[in-house]
Structure formats: C-alpha cells, structure tokens
C-alpha cells in the first residue's frame, strides 16, 4: 500500500471515530483537544472502572465513592475528568449528584471509546469484583452511605 493509500485509509478510520479532520488530513484543534481529553480520562484504572460500573445505569456519587473506597474529593476529581471528556453525564437532585453514561446524542468518539472499554475490559477479574460489590452497595440506602463517608 502506498503513502496516499495509507493516508486515505487513516482518514477513513478517523472519520469513523468522529474525529474532525481538515482537507489536508490533519486533526483540527477541537478534534485533537477532544481526543486528548478522552485519552487522558481513559489513562486511569479507576476512571475506566467507573465507566464499567455505570453500564448498569445511573449511580449516585456516594455509591461510586463507596465502590472504590477512595476519598470523596478524589472521586470528585475523577468524575470531573470523565465529565470534561464527555464520557459521563450528571444531574443534581437536591443534595445528590447522579452520574450515568452519556445518552444517544454523545459524539461518535465518546460512543466508540465507551464501547471499546466495555468490550476490552469486561472479562477482567477486577471488573467482576466491582460488579459483585456494586450489587451489595445498590441494596444500601444512599443516605446511609453518604453519612458514613462524611463522618470518616
């Protein structure tokens, strides 16, 4: 395959991922910025585990914090990075903050990244452990979890 064919094939791959390219084949500043936010977000094991935990649906911030056993401020930073990358959506209800995977209107890069993570990591033992622990956490009252975290 010659250089032009390689470039053409690479561009096709980028278009499939939803990365914005110029006519010269360079990734635009916004596309590169978005791509870098996603790769930064996926570069941490805890953030990848959060995405996998959210496959089952929306979770309260306190449930996510309980699952990972990290300080609330640490989880807040992780969630902020995921949110800035567009990998999670959030909503606030009273004093509670809920996180979920983005809806169907998410950019193609986000959808592909989440699909890839879900496929690549689903058989990891750590992910299975998280799933089992999350089932137990889901049976607890979120207000009790929150009180426990605030009083540590």
N, C-alpha and C positions, 0 to 999 in steps of 0.2 A: 504494500500500500504506500503510495507516495505522500509527500507532506501535505498537499492540498486535500487529499482524501482523509488523512488523519485529522486535519483541522476541521473539515466538514463533519466528520463523524463526531468529533469532540463537541462541536457546536450543537449538533442534534441532541447529544446527551445533555448539554446544559439547558437547552430549551425544554427537554422532557422534565428536568428538575425545576423548571420555573425560574432559573437564574437569568437575569436581564443581561443581554449582550449587545454590543454595538455592531454596526455593519462590518467593522474590521475584525470582529470576533473577540474583542476584549470585554471582560465583565465590567459593567458600569459601576460607578462608585456605590450607588444604593444597593445594587445586587450583591456586590462584594461585601459591603457592610452587613447586610442581612445574613449572608453566608457565614461570615466570621462570627456573628452573634450566635448562630445555631451551632457551629463547631465548638465555640467556647462553652456553650451550655452543655454540650454532649461530652465534654472532656473530663467530667467529674462523675465518678461512680454513683454518688448519692443522687445527683440530678437525673441520671439515667434510671435509677431505681424508682425515683418519684414518678417519672413518666410511665413506667411499667405499672406502678401501683394505681395510677389514675385510669388505666384501661378499663377497670370495672365501674368507673363512674366518678362523680364528684366526691371530694373529700374535704372536710374541714381542716384548717391549718393545724389545729391541735391534734387531729388524728394522724396527720402526716408527721408531725413532730414526735408523737408517741411511737410511731412505726420505726423511726430511725434512731430514737434515743439521743438526739442532739439538742443543744440549747435552742430555745425558740428564736433567738437572734441569728443563729447560724442557719436555721431552716428558712428564716425570712430572707436572708441573703441568697440562698439557693433558689428560692421561689422567685425572687426578683430577677435573677439572671434568666431563668426559664421564661418568665413573663416578657422580659425585654426581647428575647429571641422569638417570641410568638409561639412558643411551644406549649404554653398553658394559658387559659383564660381564668379570670377570677370574678367573683361577685361578693359583695358585702351585704350581710343581712343582720341588722342590729350590730352587735359586737363581734359577730362571727364572720370569718373570711373563708370562702369556699373556692377550691381550685378544681379545674377539670381540663381535659384535653380540648383543644380548640374545635369549634364546630366545622361544618362543611364549607364555610367561607374562608378557611385558612389558606394562605398561599401554598402553591404546589410544593415548594421546598420544605415547608413545615410538615405537610402531609407525608411526603416521601421520607423525611428524617424519622418521623414517629413510626411509620410502617417498618422502616429498616431496623430501628431499635427493637421494636416488638418482635420482629421475626428473628433477629440475631441473638437476642438475649433470653428468649422465653424458656429455654431448657437449662439455663444456669441454675445451679443449686441455691445460690443466694436469693434468686428471684422467687424460687419455690418457697423458701423460708419466709420471705417477705409476705408472700400471698397467704401463707398459713397464719402468720402473726396478724395480718390485716383482718382476717376473718374474726379473730378474737377481739380485736380493737373495735370492730364495727358493732359488736354486741354491747359495748360500753356506752354509757351516756356521755356525749361530748362535753357537757358542762363539768362532769366529774374529772374528765381527762384534763380539761383546762385548769381547774382548781389545783390539781396535782402538779401541773407544770409551773404554775405561778407561785406556788409555795415552796419550791425546791430551794 
